[in-house]
Amino acid sequence: MINIHDLSFTYPGADIPALQGVSMDIAAGQFCLVMGPSGSGKSTLLRCINGLVPHFSGGSIHGSIRVNGLDPVRLSPRAMSQTVGFVFQDPEAQFVVDMVEDEIAFSLENAAIPDGEMETRIEQALTLLELSKLRSRKLETLSGGERQRVAIAAALALRPQILVLDEPTSQLDPHASEEVLQILARLNSQLGLTVMLAEHRLERVVPYSSQIIYLSEEFPSGLSGKPRDILARVPLNPPVITLGKALGWEPLPLTVEEAQKMVQIGYKPTRETNIDALPVSMGTNEKPKTIFIQVKDLQVSYGSTPALQGVDLNLYHGEIAVIMGPNGAGKSTLLRSIIGLMPFTQGMIRVGGKDVAGMSVADICQQVGYLPQDPNALLFADTVSEELLITLRNHHLDSSGTYANQLLDRLGLASKYNEYPRDLSVGERQRVAMGAIMVTHPGALLLDEPTRGLDYHAKQILLELLRGWRDEGMAILMVTHDVELAVQAADRVIILENGVITGDGSPTRLLTNSTTFASQVAKIFPGWGWLTVDDVIGGLNASEH
């Protein structure tokens, strides 16, 4: 179905190839996961499949690629679209019209499909993706999971034989992610559709995969094979694989269910944790904490639609608080309200003891750093160092550069001082954006989905930075759908649903038995109070002594 031989590609102006000598075969009907560190070429490889690379990107390409016998380098993406359906990481980026049915019809109209055939295909696509009840809805009113399903339906309407998706769950909560992946698995098994997707949240996708392609500096030509074989060889592993390797389980479990069976036959904990007896809030610092951000009875609406309904929240110096909840719960709205980007109809917000009413966004941001979902929105300068210096000048602060240089070093960006920020990897761009907001010495840091596009190693770098700032007394509030990140980062977890806080307490208390937000380890050892692989290893060591 897809045959790639010695494929190399270099973007215009780049010194290092994005792909170098990649060779692999993907048979028809595979559910293929493309994985690897950030910047390893996953998205580039996907874009080669339908001709977006090199037709839209430009650049130099060598080697051969055949997709169902077609050459996407010779043909255009439009010519390839009836063989390869493509779904981008951000579905809004590919939407053209504003209604669900019209969006699905758009690609069919461009392909000059006759009216009668078009109606049939629209109905089939709506049914396949369980969107029939939403056909007349405006796209802007849909949840993240619903928008992702519309994007998939629009791609499938052309009846491609291959569906390619770039990080399809990166913006989705665990429930919506599971819905999308189950639909992809059903299309794969029932229709024989070949599915090829790139994803960093491996714990979500590995259970559905029949083939894995791994790209990295160590394996520039790529590793390709069965999931268990590939994951046993590479360092980039979801928690269930990391746990299996640490405990020497054979065969290596790929799913929570397989790991649970290994636990039943190989290890039974001797002491259960009483989750309900745990304190409501637990932090790493037992000293009394002082409030830095106080939110009281906050109410925000989008027109007549309420987004936040009487939210009360205190954020303390020296803690990392993580907000979790379903798509559309109001999490991003809460962050934007705190820094003044979103007006509120009722309530009060204090930062550092001062009411923010009447304060400008710039004044609030001197005290509260804000990293939006897309760090590119904060990158304007020609060099990494200039990004930080611009912020200092805009706030009329000392821009001599001494502290900026120290901050770049701490962020691991000293060697990137004179580089163009948008040429950096996703993780590096995120750290540059973080430097630009941290250079003002804010007392608090707000992060909205900071792990989009980050591999496990890049997440660990982020965690170390956040923990360091937390230990220095900073108040950190992070919104994320990434359960595995949350259980490592959070001193405190806040659950926000339908604009209302429904839970506020320690990660162990709130997440161990959660049906939606439990980590893989919590599911493997239900009720034991373990959330991470380190918790398990520590618990096992303690039981041996």
Residue pairs with C-beta under 8 A, 6 or more apart in sequence:
1 26
1 27
1 28
1 29
1 30
1 67
1 68
1 161
1 162
1 194
2 25
2 26
2 49
2 65
2 66
2 67
2 68
2 162
2 194
2 196
3 25
3 64
3 65
3 66
4 22
4 23
4 24
4 25
4 48
4 63
4 64
4 65
4 66
5 23
5 63
5 64
5 65
6 21
6 22
6 23
6 62
6 63
6 64
6 221
7 19
7 21
7 22
7 23
7 45
7 48
7 61
7 62
7 63
7 64
7 65
8 17
8 19
8 20
8 21
8 22
8 61
8 62
8 63
9 17
9 18
9 19
9 41
9 44
9 48
9 53
9 54
9 59
9 60
9 61
9 62
10 16
10 17
10 18
10 59
10 60
11 18
11 57
11 58
11 59
12 57
12 58
12 59
14 59
14 423
18 41
18 44
19 41
19 44
19 45
19 48
19 215
20 220
20 221
21 63
21 220
21 221
22 41
22 45
22 63
22 215
22 220
22 221
22 222
23 221
23 222
24 213
24 222
24 224
25 224
26 32
26 194
26 196
26 211
26 213
26 224
28 161
28 192
28 194
29 188
29 192
29 193
29 194
30 194
30 195
30 196
30 210
30 211
31 184
31 185
31 188
31 195
31 208
31 209
31 210
31 211
32 194
32 195
32 196
32 197
32 209
32 210
32 211
32 212
32 213
33 197
33 198
33 199
33 202
33 205
33 206
33 208
33 209
33 211
33 212
33 213
33 227
34 42
34 45
34 46
34 196
34 197
34 198
34 199
34 212
34 213
34 215
35 42
35 198
35 199
35 200
35 202
35 212
35 213
35 214
35 215
35 236
36 42
36 214
36 215
36 216
36 236
36 455
37 216
37 217
37 236
37 455
37 457
37 458
38 200
38 425
38 426
38 427
38 453
38 454
38 455
38 457
38 458
39 425
39 426
39 427
40 215
40 216
40 217
41 215
42 166
42 198
42 215
43 89
43 166
43 198
44 53
45 198
45 213
45 215
46 86
46 164
46 165
46 166
46 196
46 197
46 198
47 53
47 56
47 57
48 61
48 65
48 72
48 73
49 65
49 67
49 72
49 80
49 84
49 86
49 162
49 164
49 196
50 67
50 72
50 77
50 80
50 81
50 84
50 86
50 164
51 72
51 73
51 75
51 76
51 77
51 79
51 80
52 77
52 86
53 59
53 61
54 60
54 61
54 73
55 76
55 77
56 77
61 73
64 71
65 71
65 72
65 73
67 80
67 83
67 84
67 162
68 83
68 161
68 162
70 79
70 80
70 83
72 80
72 84
77 86
78 110
81 107
81 111
81 158
81 160
82 111
82 158
82 159
82 160
83 160
83 161
83 162
84 160
84 161
84 162
84 163
84 164
85 152
85 155
85 156
85 158
85 160
85 162
85 163
85 164
86 155
86 164
86 165
86 166
87 94
87 148
87 151
87 152
87 155
87 163
87 164
87 165
87 166
87 168
88 94
88 151
88 166
89 166
89 167
89 168
89 170
89 171
89 452
89 453
90 171
91 147
91 148
91 150
91 151
92 139
92 147
94 151
94 154
95 103
95 139
95 147
95 150
95 151
96 103
96 106
97 103
97 106
97 139
98 138
98 139
98 140
99 136
99 137
99 138
99 139
100 126
100 131
100 134
100 135
100 136
100 137
100 138
100 139
100 142
100 150
101 122
101 126
101 135
101 136
103 139
103 150
103 154
104 122
104 125
104 126
104 150
104 153
104 154
104 157
105 118
105 122
105 157
106 154
107 154
107 155
107 157
107 158
108 118
108 121
108 122
108 157
108 158
109 118
111 158
113 121
121 157
121 158
121 159
122 157
123 132
124 157
125 131
125 153
125 154
125 156
125 157
126 132
126 135
126 153
128 153
128 156
128 183
128 187
129 149
129 150
129 152
129 153
129 156
129 183
130 149
130 183
131 146
131 149
131 150
131 153
134 142
134 146
134 150
139 147
139 150
142 150
143 176
143 326
143 327
143 328
144 171
144 172
144 173
144 176
144 327
144 328
145 172
145 173
145 175
145 176
145 177
145 179
145 180
145 327
148 168
148 169
148 171
148 172
148 176
148 180
149 179
149 180
149 183
152 163
152 165
152 168
152 180
152 183
152 184
155 163
156 163
156 187
156 193
160 193
161 193
161 194
162 193
162 194
162 195
162 196
163 184
163 187
163 193
163 194
163 195
163 196
164 196
164 197
165 184
165 195
165 196
165 197
165 198
166 197
166 198
167 197
167 198
167 199
167 200
167 452
167 453
168 180
168 181
168 184
168 197
168 199
169 176
169 177
169 180
169 181
169 199
169 201
169 204
169 205
170 199
170 200
170 201
170 449
170 452
170 453
171 327
171 373
171 449
171 452
171 481
172 180
172 327
172 481
173 324
173 325
173 326
173 327
173 481
173 516
174 204
174 481
174 483
174 516
174 517
175 326
175 516
176 326
176 327
177 201
177 204
177 481
178 204
181 204
181 205
181 208
184 195
184 197
184 208
185 208
187 193
187 195
188 194
188 195
188 208
197 205
199 205
200 451
200 453
200 454
200 455
200 456
201 482
201 484
202 236
202 237
202 238
202 456
203 238
203 239
203 240
203 484
203 520
206 212
206 227
206 231
206 238
206 241
206 254
206 255
207 254
207 255
209 227
210 226
210 227
211 224
211 225
211 226
211 227
212 223
212 224
212 225
212 226
212 227
212 230
212 231
213 222
213 223
213 224
214 222
214 223
214 224
214 230
214 234
214 236
215 222
216 234
216 236
219 234
223 230
223 233
223 234
224 230
227 254
228 251
228 252
228 254
231 237
231 241
231 252
231 254
232 245
232 252
236 455
236 456
236 457
237 245
237 456
238 484
238 520
239 484
239 519
239 520
239 521
239 532
239 533
240 253
240 254
240 255
240 256
240 258
240 259
240 520
240 521
240 524
241 252
241 253
241 254
242 533
243 249
243 259
243 520
243 521
243 524
243 533
243 536
244 252
244 253
244 259
244 262
245 252
246 533
246 536
246 537
247 262
247 266
247 267
247 536
249 259
249 262
249 266
253 259
253 261
253 262
256 520
256 523
256 524
259 520
259 524
260 523
260 524
263 524
263 525
267 540
269 525
269 528
269 539
269 543
270 543
271 543
272 527
272 528
273 508
273 512
273 527
273 528
273 529
275 508
275 509
275 512
275 513
275 527
275 529
276 509
278 505
278 506
278 508
278 509
278 529
279 505
279 506
279 509
280 504
280 505
280 506
280 509
281 492
281 504
281 505
281 506
282 491
282 492
282 505
282 506
282 507
282 508
282 509
283 289
283 318
283 319
283 491
283 492
284 470
284 471
284 491
285 318
285 319
285 471
287 318
289 316
289 317
289 318
289 319
290 316
290 317
291 314
291 315
291 316
291 317
292 315
292 316
292 317
292 351
292 352
292 443
292 444
292 475
293 313
293 314
293 315
293 338
293 349
293 350
293 351
293 368
293 444
293 475
293 477
294 313
294 314
294 315
294 348
294 349
294 350
295 311
295 312
295 313
295 314
295 334
295 337
295 338
295 347
295 348
295 349
296 312
296 347
296 348
296 349
296 350
297 310
297 311
297 312
297 346
297 347
297 348
298 308
298 310
298 311
298 312
298 313
298 334
298 337
298 344
298 346
298 347
298 348
298 349
299 306
299 308
299 309
299 310
299 311
299 344
299 345
299 346
299 347
300 306
300 307
300 308
300 330
300 333
300 334
300 337
300 342
300 343
300 344
300 345
300 499
301 307
301 345
306 499
307 330
307 333
307 499
308 330
308 333
308 334
308 337
308 344
308 499
309 498
309 499
309 500
310 347
310 500
311 330
311 334
311 347
311 496
311 499
311 500
311 501
312 501
313 334
313 494
313 501
313 504
315 321
315 444
315 475
315 477
316 475
317 443
317 473
317 474
317 475
318 470
318 471
318 473
318 474
318 475
319 470
319 475
319 476
319 491
319 492
320 466
320 467
320 470
320 476
320 478
320 489
320 490
320 491
320 492
321 475
321 476
321 477
321 478
321 490
321 491
321 492
321 493
321 494
322 477
322 478
322 479
322 480
322 486
322 489
322 490
322 492
322 493
322 494
322 507
323 331
323 334
323 477
323 478
323 479
323 480
323 494
323 495
323 496
324 331
324 479
324 480
324 481
324 483
324 486
324 493
324 494
324 495
324 496
324 517
325 331
325 495
325 496
325 497
326 497
326 516
327 481
329 496
329 497
329 498
329 499
330 496
330 498
330 499
331 448
331 479
331 496
332 373
332 448
332 479
333 342
334 479
334 496
335 370
335 446
335 448
335 477
335 479
336 342
337 343
337 344
337 349
338 349
338 351
338 356
338 364
338 368
338 446
338 477
339 361
339 364
339 365
339 368
339 370
339 446
340 356
340 359
340 360
340 361
340 364
341 361
341 370
348 355
348 357
349 355
349 356
349 357
350 356
351 364
351 367
351 368
351 443
351 444
352 367
352 443
356 364
362 394
362 395
365 437
365 440
365 442
366 395
366 440
366 442
367 442
367 443
367 444
368 442
368 443
368 444
368 445
368 446
369 434
369 437
369 438
369 440
369 442
369 444
369 445
369 446
370 437
370 445
370 446
370 448
371 378
371 430
371 433
371 434
371 437
371 445
371 446
371 447
371 448
371 450
372 378
372 448
373 448
373 449
373 452
375 429
375 430
375 432
375 433
375 434
376 422
376 429
376 433
378 387
378 433
378 436
378 437
379 387
379 421
379 422
379 429
379 432
379 433
379 436
380 387
380 390
381 387
381 389
381 390
381 421
382 420
383 417
383 418
383 419
383 420
383 421
384 408
384 413
384 416
384 417
384 418
384 419
384 421
384 424
384 432
384 435
385 401
385 404
385 405
385 408
385 417
385 418
387 421
387 432
387 433
387 435
387 436
388 404
388 407
388 408
388 435
388 436
388 439
389 399
389 401
389 404
390 436
391 436
391 437
391 439
391 440
392 398
392 399
392 404
392 439
392 440
393 399
395 440
397 440
403 439
404 435
404 439
405 414
405 417
407 435
407 438
407 439
408 414
408 416
408 417
408 435
410 465
410 468
411 431
411 432
411 434
411 435
411 465
412 431
412 461
413 428
413 431
413 432
413 435
416 424
416 428
416 432
421 429
421 432
422 429
424 432
426 452
426 453
426 454
426 458
427 453
427 454
427 455
427 458
427 461
427 462
430 450
430 453
430 454
430 462
431 461
431 462
431 465
434 465
437 445
438 445
438 469
442 474
443 474
443 475
444 474
444 475
444 476
444 477
445 466
445 469
445 474
445 475
445 476
445 477
446 476
446 477
446 478
447 476
447 477
447 478
447 479
447 480
448 479
449 479
449 480
449 481
449 482
450 462
450 478
450 480
451 458
451 459
451 462
451 480
451 482
451 485
454 462
459 482
459 485
463 485
463 488
463 489
466 476
466 478
466 489
467 489
469 476
470 476
470 491
478 489
478 490
480 486
483 511
483 517
483 518
483 519
484 519
484 520
486 493
486 507
486 511
486 517
486 519
487 507
487 511
487 519
487 521
487 522
487 531
487 532
488 532
490 507
491 506
491 507
492 504
492 505
492 506
492 507
493 503
493 504
493 505
493 506
493 507
493 510
493 511
494 501
494 503
494 504
495 501
495 502
495 503
495 504
495 510
495 517
496 502
503 510
507 531
508 529
508 531
510 517
511 517
511 518
511 519
511 522
511 531
512 518
512 522
512 526
512 527
512 528
512 529
512 530
512 531
513 522
513 526
513 527
514 522
518 526
519 531
519 532
521 530
521 531
521 532
521 533
521 535
521 536
522 530
522 531
525 536
528 539
529 535
530 536
530 539
